Amino acid sequence: MTTPETSLGIANYHYSAAGATWPHAYLLPIFLSALARHVPKGANAFEVGAGNGHVVGELAKLGYKVSGIEPSREGVSIARHASSRGDDI
């Protein structure tokens, strides 16, 4: 049976935790700095490919209204479990 996950080739993409992954160490500070300069806090943000929800959570902590979508059921499950802010994932 083909599901959206298998047709996208991500059926075996697994997340082990809700925290930062190694690319966040160098990409997220640059992104957040640019965002702060150009987008006011309280603005809406939408993340495509939200993964384990780490970036959604960081943006919400900074005061953005965030929604994210993620095709991996495992990623969504981890993100929802880790979110205590009611992020829309």
N, C-alpha and C positions, 0 to 999 in steps of 0.2 A: 504494500500500500504506500502510495506517495503522499507525504504530508508537506506543508510549506517548509518545515525544517529540512527534510531530506532533499527536496527539490532545490533548495538554496545551498546545499552542501554544508550545513552547520549542525547536522544532527549530532555529531560527536564533539561539538565545541562545548567544553565544560568550564564552569566557573567553580572555584573551590571556596571562595570567600567574597565578602562584600567590600573589602578594602581596595586600596589602590593597586593597580598592576604596574609593572616596571615602566611602561611608557609614560604613566602619569607623572613620574618623578621629573621628567624634563619638559613634557608638553603642557601639562596643566598650569604651571606657574605663568608661562608665556601667554596661554589662552586667557587665563583669568585677568592678567594685567591688561591685555588689549580690550577685553570685555568691559572692565571697570572704566577705561578711558572713553568708550564709545556708547555704552548701553547703561542707562540709569537703573539703579537697584529698584526692584519692584516691577520691572518689565517682565513680560512673558518670555520664556525660553523653551525650546523644543529640541530634544536630542534624539536623533535617529541612530539606532544601534547603541542603545543605552547600556548594553552589557550587564554587569553586575550592579549597576545603579550608582557607582561611585561619583561620577561627574554630576549626575542629577542631584545627589546629596550635597555635594560641595556648592553647587549653584544655589540650592535652596538655603543653605547656611548663610550665604552672602545676601540673601533677601530677594532672589529672583523667584518668580512663580514658574515652576518647571514641570514639564511633562516629558516623558520619554517612551519610545517604543523599542522593542527588542524581539527578534524572532526566536531566540533561544528560550524555551520554557524554563530551563534551569537558571539562566541568568535572571529572568523575571522573578522567579521564586526567591532567589537569594536577595535581589533588590527589595522586594516587598517585605521580606522578613527583617531586613536590616533597617528599613525605614521606620522611624518613629515620628516623622513629621507629616505623614500622610501624602508623600509625594505621589504623583500620578504616573505610575509605571505600568 
